[in-house]
Each structure stands twice: as C-alpha cells, then as structure tokens.
C-alpha cells in the first residue's frame, strides 16, 4: 500500500522502508523546540529525571517569545531558567530579546527547519513547518524533555485527509481565509490525530507565507500535522537559508486517505471565526454589524512580511476609527526591519496604530493588548477560545490581515472591499 | 493507580487548554498555583467544589488547543483522579500519560454520567461504574505501548530504564 507524504518522512526517520497508519514508531528528530512557557517545564523534567547531556546542541531551539520582553518578575524568572540551561549546554539556537522572533516565523526564516525533516516543538503551532514539506508537530514539555535528551520521539503513524486545491485566490483573500474556511467545514476536531495534506494544481498559486499560515492552524482542526509538497516556490524560499542537503518526499499515487476534499481557491471569500471556537466561521458578507475595540495584526499565524504588506496597503492614507486600538506586531526582527524599509511602519503609525517588537503577547492573553470585560477584538491570531486574549467575557474574532486592517479603519468587522 | 472513586464534575465538548489553565497564569510552573486557577474562565466555582478523588467528565475533543502541559498538571494538582471524555485532543492525551494523569476515552460514560453522580473506576479493566445510577460502562483500553509507559512511571523514567 502506498504512503502519504507524512508517512514517508516518518518511515525514513524511523529507519523503516514503510509504515502504516496506526503503527507505533520511534523516530529520530532533526530539531526540537521550546519557548519561555514550555521550556521551563521541560527543563524541570529533564533535570528531575537526572539527564546531564543533550542529544545535539545544534538541533535544539529555545525561543523567548511568549512573555518576552519579560512582562513581570515571574516571566523574567522563566526566561532566566531557559538562559541558564542554554548556557550550561552551549545551545546554538537560543534566541533571546534582540534576536528572537515568534518561534514559528523565526525557525523557517533562519533555515533551522526545512523539507523532509522531522521536528517536534513544545508548542502546538509547531505544525507550521509542514509548509516546507517537513513533518512537524506540537508536543508537551515532557515529550520535549525526552527529545532534548535522546533526539527521538514516539509517534502513532497518522492517517491523512487530502485537500485537493484548484484555482487561485481572489484579491485580498489569503492563506488565512483558506484555513478558516477548511476548519469551518470540518470542525475543530475534524482532523483529530490525522495529517492534513494539501495538494493539487492550486498549490503553485500559494506563497510560502500562505502555506505557513495554513499549516500553522492545522492544530485548530485537531490535526497532528499539516503538509505541502515541495515545489519551486519552496526551493526558492529555502535557497540562501538552508545550507544542508534536504530530502523531498512525495505521496505515492496509491496512498490512502480517510477523506479527500476538493477546494476551489477562487471560490473562497474572506472568512471570520466568531467566538469562541475557530470552526464558528462566517464569510465576510454574513458578519453583520459588529463594532470592535481592538485589532491585533501579528502572531505565528500572520506576522510575516506579506501580512504586514497587505495590512499596510489597506491602511495607507487612512486612519484607524476613533475608539479602536490597533496593535501591529511583526513576527521577527527581519520582518520588523523590512517593514520599516518598505515604509509599512510609517503607514501604520500615521494611521494611528502602534508597532511592537516581536512577541506572542496578546495572542494568548499574555501582555501587549489584553481585553477588558465585554471588549471585542479582530485578530489575525489563531484561537478565539473563552478568555484567550483577556477577560472571560471578552471576544476574539479571527480573520486575515486584510480583514483586520479594514476593520480597524471601519471600527467594525469589515472586508477590504467595503473600506475602499 | 488501580481504582478511583469520586463525584463527577461535568463539562461539555471542546474544553480547551486555555480554559483549563488560562495563559495569564503560565508565568509559573508551580503545580499548586496552577491548580488554584484551574477551569476558572468557564467554572469559577470549580476550585472550591473539587474534592480529592473527584472525576472530571467531558464530551468530545477534551484538551484541544495549546500544548501546555500546565493543563493536565493543573487538573491533577486540583485533586481530580481521572478525566473521562468521549475523545481527547492528541497533545493533551500524550501529556496526560506523560505526567501521570489518568484519562479514559468512553463515549457512553461521557454521555450518561451526570454532574454530581458518584463514580468509581477500575483502571486495570477499564470499567467505569456509575454508583448513583447503577450503570457500568467500558472504556477503551490503552495500547500496550502506552500501558508500558504508565507502568514504568512515565515517559522519562521509561527512557532512563532503556539507557
């Protein structure tokens, strides 16, 4: 029986010729990742179990992004714990304030993850790197501690759902709308334990940023991973970032899928997830009149340069509506610098936004834009659970950078067409 | 962990890790402190009513969202002896096994146990007994591989033994 892309990568990393869905395997890892929230728990576990060596100091990434720059004394202590650990084991890829970016934007940008690799991260959005044709998935801190110690992890080989993409996205519609549309269609547990494999002629019309955004939210459908095939666009992205040789895995023609969905990209409209689950989606023409208090554009989902460009294009020459706070967070220092160089930061500030240093910050209700009771936010982030960005009765509406920018200008949830 | 017995505290579908332990409390790894905020955004009364041994019962996709291991840690440290759900999100499932929070998948129990029912569990057989309603339900057993991790005291202990 044929294998899916994911199964082929897992087989290769388990040293097996083939694997089947449901099989339990032990796989070698190319990269293991933790942040300032999950890292300290991993370090406690690692040290508590008496390990005194890491498997490979060049294959461990520690990124201080969630509550950094430190929001309070406790957060500072957590970063300090990670810093001390990184120093003790001479970890190559320790990213502290000044160099850090949001982990899932930073690792691809730095070439630390690439096609054909197997990656675990103690952060659920580790599934992002499937955009480059890698197997990557989120785990907890104990699994991560085991990964730091041994360079291995156990997996149940997943079955897969295939999304056959055709056509091309309309103007102002992006990867975010594709993945919100899919989550709305299959539900927040629609891909539970399974791979989401994105294939078909429509793939070539999607940028790397679109693909990173789509794979990023595979977890929001319960997926184990999301993955795209490697093409010219992927190779072009990896050029200059990835020095090492990499492997490209393609699904077999006779690979089995639990389900196949055909999606015509040209039919997808701007999509918004209403509170309090990502699958509670409506297209922009169905949202009605919803006044907002805040907009956040950033995060590991939508904090990349193309996201900044899209938002700046919509805000240029306009001003944020009175009473709306607009917070722009470029995901990495490079995105920040490029946004300055390209004039996006000027545009944002002139429009009445603030532009922040990279941080996960408000996405998970950490800092830099917490919501008060009853407040509403349109965010390009990935979760709109109860209390996610602040008070338990505040509301988060998930949307693309285009919709978020247009909403900031209009003062209510709006599509970019209407704001013109 | 042979048996558990306690009062059921019931929730619905898609209980996410943000409501199990809101991220604003993730600036600590202290188990007791995490437990003191467990479930507060959907059930402010949980921390006051939960008694040692109580059993959390929920619907589908329990523990969806973030990979934070603080979530099963907070539940365990609050005194809950077992979580029964129709299905679990995959990262939460792994995390619970890794930190030693007993979990059982059982759609029938998830549906029929009501808030406040007295429930007992035999982990070896996976049998769940609803004392209040005099019913029994059968949970899906763990795969042998996972039973071994549990029997050897969690993932890190089992890795250390293999070395």
Interface residues (C-beta under 8 A of the other chain):
Chain A: X24 X37 X38 X40 X41 X44 X45 X46 X48 X49 X50 X51 X66 X67 X71 X72 X74 X75 X78 X121 X122 X123 X124 X126 X138 X139 X140 X141 X142 X143 X145 X146 X149 X150 X154 X188 X189 X192 X193 X219 X222 X224 X277 X364 X365 X366 X370 X383 X385 X386 X387 X388 X392
Chain B: X14 X16 X18 X19 X22 X23 X24 X26 X27 X28 X29 X40 X41 X42 X60 X61 X64 X65 X66 X67 X68 X69 X70 X72 X73 X87 X89 X90 X91 X94 X95 X98 X99 X143 X145 X154 X155 X156 X157 X159 X160
